[in-house]
Amino acid sequence: MTDSFSVIVLGAGLSGLVAARRLVAAGRTVRVLEARNRVGGRTHALTALPGAAPADLGATWGWSHQPQLLALAQELRLEPFVQFSTGATAYETGGAVHRLPHPSGSAGYLRFAGGAAALAQCLAAGLPAGTVQLNTQATALRQLANGVEVTTEESGHPRVYRADAVVVALPPRLAAHSLVFVPALPAPVQAAQQQMPTWMSHSMKSLVTYETPFWREQGWSGFAVSQDGPLTEIHDASPPEGRPGVLFGFFAAPHPLRSAPLAVREAAVVAQLVRIFGPAAARPLAYQELDWAHEPYTSTPADEAAPLSVPLQGPPELRAPLWQGRLIWAGAETASSEWGRLDGAVEAGARAAAQVLAGAGSKA
């Protein structure tokens, strides 16, 4: 048998779940298919210690100028807090650490208790039971006379779904890499998919947890920039209550340590934190990391290198519906503002839902 829905959404990241929420509110029957065993996409938070708040290993920040994200947070009753940034900035270069007294470069960054992943988790929890289906990888989309057929792989077995419309809320390059489209998409759309970098796909984050944010007592903001590495940028990622103390940093891309054993990488990160913040950094309670280049449901081989430039907005080819308005794009890379960021993901999800409900679009 083939399961049928009004709308199928591919991807249970922030953008796909925003689209699903709006479509369900409009009375559509929706199924969200997610290849991972969790919701959230590129938002992902882990707990380092029993009872501690989760900390972000994926997308993290919002800013006060982002109305779409802040409106969603208010709707979900998730109050953002301002990341700690009081104190000096550390600048490491040439084997020396310089103390810069001017305000931290992370001043005004907004975070969410429980990590940005809490946004997607709240969205998923608010959908009707069974709407989100995990461990389901879409492999092909076929245009039908009155809808779209979606082929998936579940537990090693193929399964077919049908819908009046499909929202593809995957990074464009990943969609091009992992989905077969029948008929093939127009050449300009394929080119836009391949050329569009995937936000965060080359990133690798490390989280280091301490009993307290000891660096604050020394007058450091926790924000550091390094030319020496292996972390190029470091932030105070502690929860709003201030305990435990957490630092997170971005690994240089590329960096030879990214292919080294975990223990070697951890030792190098801790040694760098000792150089910058002193001997207390030598006693972490936990070390966690995630290399997004190795996440097959985010990145493709073309994403391993950092992009030479970051677009200001997604191309119009990835905002225009196809297949008589039945194939709709979402995802942060298709946003018309705040490209790649959480706010852009929210904007794109809302736009995709509106396009489905309008039932209008390109006749290509």
C-alpha positions as CSV (number, residue, x, y, z in Angstrom):
1,M,0.0,0.0,0.0
2,T,1.0,3.6,-0.6
3,D,0.5,6.1,2.2
4,S,-0.9,9.4,1.1
5,F,-0.8,12.9,2.7
6,S,-1.7,16.4,1.7
7,V,2.0,17.4,2.2
8,I,5.2,15.6,2.8
9,V,8.1,17.5,4.2
10,L,11.6,16.2,3.7
11,G,13.8,17.1,6.7
12,A,12.9,17.7,10.4
13,G,15.3,20.6,10.8
14,L,14.1,24.0,11.9
15,S,12.9,25.0,8.5
16,G,11.0,21.8,7.7
17,L,9.3,21.8,11.1
18,V,8.2,25.5,10.8
19,A,6.6,24.6,7.5
20,A,4.9,21.6,9.0
21,R,3.6,23.6,11.9
22,R,2.0,26.2,9.6
23,L,0.6,23.5,7.3
24,V,-1.0,21.6,10.1
25,A,-2.5,24.8,11.5
26,A,-4.1,25.3,8.1
27,G,-5.7,21.9,8.3
28,R,-3.4,19.9,6.0
29,T,-2.4,16.3,6.8
30,V,1.4,16.4,6.9
31,R,4.1,13.8,7.3
32,V,7.7,14.9,8.0
33,L,10.3,12.4,6.9
34,E,13.7,12.6,8.6
35,A,16.7,10.5,7.8
36,R,18.3,11.0,11.2
37,N,17.2,9.4,14.5
38,R,16.4,12.8,15.9
39,V,14.8,16.1,15.0
40,G,16.8,19.3,14.7
41,G,19.0,18.9,11.6
42,R,21.9,21.2,12.1
43,T,20.8,22.2,15.6
44,H,22.1,19.6,18.0
45,A,22.8,19.9,21.7
46,L,24.4,17.4,24.1
47,T,24.5,17.1,27.9
48,A,28.1,16.7,29.3
49,L,27.2,16.0,32.9
50,P,24.2,14.6,34.7
51,G,21.7,17.3,35.4
52,A,23.6,19.9,33.3
53,A,21.9,21.8,30.5
54,P,22.6,20.7,27.0
55,A,25.1,22.7,25.0
56,D,25.2,23.4,21.3
57,L,27.4,21.4,18.9
58,G,25.4,22.7,16.0
59,A,23.8,26.0,15.0
60,T,23.7,28.2,18.1
61,W,23.0,31.9,17.8
62,G,20.3,34.4,17.2
63,W,20.5,38.2,17.2
64,S,18.2,41.0,18.2
65,H,17.7,42.1,14.6
66,Q,16.2,38.7,13.5
67,P,12.4,39.1,13.8
68,Q,11.4,35.7,12.4
69,L,13.5,33.7,14.9
70,L,12.5,35.9,17.9
71,A,8.8,35.7,16.9
72,L,9.0,31.9,16.8
73,A,10.8,31.7,20.1
74,Q,8.0,33.9,21.7
75,E,5.4,31.6,20.1
76,L,7.1,28.6,21.6
77,R,7.7,30.3,24.9
78,L,11.4,29.9,24.6
79,E,13.1,32.9,26.1
80,P,16.6,33.6,24.6
81,F,19.4,34.8,26.9
82,V,22.4,36.9,26.1
83,Q,25.6,35.0,25.9
84,F,28.2,36.0,28.5
85,S,30.7,38.5,27.0
86,T,31.9,40.7,29.8
87,G,35.7,41.0,30.0
88,A,38.7,40.9,27.8
89,T,39.2,39.2,24.4
90,A,42.1,36.8,24.0
91,Y,44.0,37.0,20.7
92,E,46.6,34.2,20.1
93,T,49.2,34.6,17.4
94,G,52.8,33.6,17.0
95,G,52.8,31.6,20.2
96,A,51.8,34.6,22.3
97,V,48.4,35.5,23.9
98,H,47.4,39.1,23.8
99,R,44.8,40.6,26.2
100,L,42.5,43.0,24.4
101,P,40.4,45.1,26.8
102,H,37.8,46.2,24.3
103,P,34.4,44.6,24.3
104,S,34.1,41.0,23.3
105,G,33.4,40.2,19.7
106,S,30.5,38.1,20.8
107,A,28.6,40.9,22.6
108,G,24.8,40.6,22.0
109,Y,24.8,37.0,20.8
110,L,21.6,35.3,21.8
111,R,21.3,31.7,22.9
112,F,18.6,29.4,24.1
113,A,18.5,27.3,27.3
114,G,18.8,23.7,26.2
115,G,20.5,24.8,23.0
116,A,19.0,26.0,19.7
117,A,17.9,22.4,19.3
118,A,15.1,23.2,21.8
119,L,13.4,25.1,19.0
120,A,13.0,22.1,16.8
121,Q,12.2,19.9,19.7
122,C,9.3,22.2,20.7
123,L,8.0,22.4,17.2
124,A,8.0,18.6,16.8
125,A,6.3,18.1,20.1
126,G,3.5,20.5,19.1
127,L,2.7,18.5,15.9
128,P,0.0,15.7,16.0
129,A,1.4,12.4,17.1
130,G,3.0,10.5,14.3
131,T,3.6,13.5,12.1
132,V,7.4,13.2,12.3
133,Q,8.8,10.0,11.1
134,L,12.5,9.4,11.9
135,N,15.1,7.0,10.4
136,T,13.4,7.5,7.0
137,Q,15.7,8.6,4.1
138,A,14.0,9.9,1.0
139,T,15.8,8.7,-2.2
140,A,13.6,9.8,-5.1
141,L,10.8,12.2,-6.1
142,R,8.6,11.6,-9.1
143,Q,6.1,14.0,-10.5
144,L,2.6,12.6,-10.9
145,A,-0.3,14.0,-12.8
146,N,-1.9,15.2,-9.6
147,G,0.9,15.0,-7.0
148,V,4.3,13.8,-6.1
149,E,5.5,10.3,-5.3
150,V,8.3,9.9,-2.7
151,T,10.4,6.8,-2.5
152,T,12.2,6.2,0.8
153,E,14.5,3.7,2.4
154,E,13.5,2.5,5.9
155,S,15.4,-0.2,7.7
156,G,17.0,-1.2,4.4
157,H,13.6,-1.6,2.6
158,P,12.1,0.8,0.0
159,R,8.7,2.4,0.7
160,V,6.5,4.7,-1.4
161,Y,4.5,7.7,-0.3
162,R,2.3,10.1,-2.2
163,A,1.4,13.7,-1.5
164,D,-0.4,16.6,-3.2
165,A,2.8,18.6,-2.6
166,V,6.3,18.0,-1.2
167,V,8.5,20.5,0.7
168,V,12.2,19.7,0.3
169,A,13.7,21.2,3.5
170,L,17.2,19.8,2.9
171,P,20.4,21.8,2.0
172,P,20.2,22.2,-1.8
173,R,23.5,20.5,-2.4
174,L,22.5,17.6,-0.3
175,A,19.2,17.3,-2.1
176,A,21.0,17.2,-5.4
177,H,23.4,14.6,-4.1
178,S,20.9,12.2,-2.4
179,L,17.6,12.6,-4.3
180,V,16.7,11.4,-7.8
181,F,14.2,13.8,-9.4
182,V,11.9,12.4,-12.2
183,P,11.7,14.3,-14.4
184,A,15.1,15.9,-14.0
185,L,15.0,19.4,-12.6
186,P,15.7,22.3,-15.0
187,A,19.4,22.9,-15.6
188,P,19.4,26.3,-13.8
189,V,17.9,24.7,-10.7
190,Q,20.5,21.9,-10.8
191,A,23.3,24.4,-11.1
192,A,21.9,26.5,-8.2
193,Q,21.8,23.4,-6.0
194,Q,25.4,22.4,-6.8
195,Q,26.8,25.9,-6.4
196,M,25.0,26.7,-3.1
197,P,27.3,26.0,-0.2
198,T,25.8,24.3,2.9
199,W,25.9,26.4,6.0
200,M,28.1,24.8,8.7
201,S,28.9,21.7,6.6
202,H,32.7,22.3,6.9
203,S,32.5,23.2,10.6
204,M,33.8,21.2,13.5
205,K,32.9,22.2,17.0
206,S,34.5,21.2,20.3
207,L,32.8,21.6,23.7
208,V,34.9,21.6,26.9
209,T,33.1,21.5,30.2
210,Y,34.6,22.7,33.6
211,E,33.1,22.8,37.1
212,T,32.9,26.6,36.9
213,P,33.6,29.3,34.3
214,F,36.9,30.1,36.0
215,W,38.1,32.4,33.2
216,R,35.5,35.0,34.3
217,E,37.3,35.5,37.6
218,Q,40.4,36.4,35.6
219,G,38.6,39.0,33.7
220,W,38.3,37.1,30.4
221,S,35.1,37.1,28.4
222,G,35.7,33.6,27.2
223,F,35.9,35.0,23.6
224,A,39.2,34.2,21.9
225,V,40.5,34.3,18.4
226,S,43.6,32.3,17.5
227,Q,46.0,32.2,14.6
228,D,47.7,29.2,16.2
229,G,44.9,26.7,16.7
230,P,43.7,24.1,16.6
231,L,40.6,26.2,17.5
232,T,40.3,29.4,15.6
233,E,37.4,31.0,17.6
234,I,36.4,30.3,21.1
235,H,33.2,31.3,23.1
236,D,31.8,31.1,26.6
237,A,29.0,28.5,26.1
238,S,28.0,28.3,29.8
239,P,24.3,28.1,30.6
240,P,22.6,31.3,31.9
241,E,22.9,30.1,35.5
242,G,26.7,30.1,35.1
243,R,27.4,26.5,36.0
244,P,29.0,24.4,34.8
245,G,31.5,26.4,32.9
246,V,31.6,25.6,29.2
247,L,33.9,26.7,26.4
248,F,33.3,25.9,22.8
249,G,35.4,26.5,19.7
250,F,35.6,26.0,16.0
251,F,38.3,23.8,14.6
252,A,40.2,25.2,11.7
253,A,39.1,24.0,8.3
254,P,41.1,22.2,7.0
255,H,43.3,21.1,9.9
256,P,45.4,17.9,10.1
257,L,44.1,17.1,13.6
258,R,40.6,16.7,12.2
259,S,41.7,13.2,11.0
260,A,43.7,12.4,14.2
261,P,42.6,10.1,17.0
262,L,40.1,11.7,19.4
263,A,42.5,11.6,22.3
264,V,45.1,13.5,20.3
265,R,42.6,16.1,19.3
266,E,41.3,16.5,22.8
267,A,44.8,16.9,24.2
268,A,45.6,19.6,21.6
269,V,42.4,21.5,22.4
270,V,43.0,21.4,26.2
271,A,46.6,22.5,25.7
272,Q,45.4,25.5,23.7
273,L,42.9,26.5,26.4
274,V,45.7,26.3,29.0
275,R,47.8,28.6,26.9
276,I,45.0,31.1,26.7
277,F,43.2,30.9,30.0
278,G,45.8,29.4,32.3
279,P,46.4,26.2,34.3
280,A,42.8,25.8,35.5
281,A,41.9,24.9,31.9
282,A,43.9,21.7,32.3
283,R,41.2,20.0,34.4
284,P,38.1,19.6,32.2
285,L,35.2,17.5,33.3
286,A,34.2,16.5,29.8
287,Y,35.2,16.9,26.2
288,Q,32.7,16.6,23.3
289,E,33.0,17.3,19.6
290,L,31.2,17.0,16.2
291,D,32.6,17.3,12.7
292,W,29.8,18.3,10.5
293,A,31.7,17.4,7.4
294,H,31.3,13.8,8.4
295,E,27.5,14.1,8.8
296,P,26.0,12.3,5.7
297,Y,22.6,13.9,6.2
298,T,24.1,17.4,6.1
299,S,27.2,17.3,4.0
300,T,28.4,16.0,0.7
301,P,32.0,15.5,-0.5
302,A,31.8,19.0,-2.1
303,D,31.1,20.6,1.3
304,E,34.3,19.6,3.1
305,A,36.2,22.8,2.2
306,A,35.1,26.1,3.6
307,P,33.3,28.2,1.0
308,L,35.3,31.1,-0.5
309,S,32.4,33.4,0.1
310,V,29.1,33.3,1.9
311,P,26.0,34.3,-0.1
312,L,23.7,37.0,1.2
313,Q,20.6,35.1,0.1
314,G,19.6,32.0,-1.7
315,P,19.1,32.1,-5.4
316,P,15.6,32.7,-6.8
317,E,15.7,29.3,-8.6
318,L,15.6,27.8,-5.1
319,R,12.5,29.8,-4.0
320,A,10.3,29.1,-7.0
321,P,7.9,26.1,-6.9
322,L,8.2,23.5,-9.6
323,W,6.1,20.7,-11.0
324,Q,2.9,22.8,-11.2
325,G,3.5,24.2,-7.8
326,R,3.8,20.8,-6.1
327,L,7.6,20.8,-5.4
328,I,8.5,23.5,-2.9
329,W,11.9,24.4,-1.5
330,A,12.7,25.3,2.2
331,G,15.9,25.3,4.2
332,A,18.1,28.1,5.4
333,E,20.1,28.1,2.1
334,T,16.9,29.2,0.3
335,A,16.2,32.2,2.5
336,S,16.0,35.7,1.1
337,S,17.6,37.2,4.2
338,E,19.8,35.9,7.0
339,W,21.1,33.2,4.7
340,G,22.1,30.0,6.4
341,R,21.2,31.2,9.9
342,L,18.4,30.1,12.2
343,D,16.3,33.2,11.3
344,G,16.7,32.3,7.6
345,A,15.6,28.7,8.3
346,V,12.4,30.1,10.0
347,E,11.8,32.5,7.1
348,A,12.2,29.8,4.4
349,G,9.9,27.4,6.3
350,A,7.2,30.0,6.6
351,R,7.5,30.9,2.9
352,A,7.4,27.3,1.8
353,A,4.2,26.7,3.8
354,A,2.6,29.8,2.2
355,Q,3.5,28.6,-1.2
356,V,1.9,25.2,-0.6
357,L,-1.2,26.9,0.7
358,A,-1.4,29.3,-2.2
359,G,-1.1,26.4,-4.6
360,A,0.5,28.7,-7.1
361,G,3.9,28.8,-8.6
362,S,6.0,27.9,-11.6
363,K,4.5,25.6,-14.2
364,A,7.9,24.3,-15.1
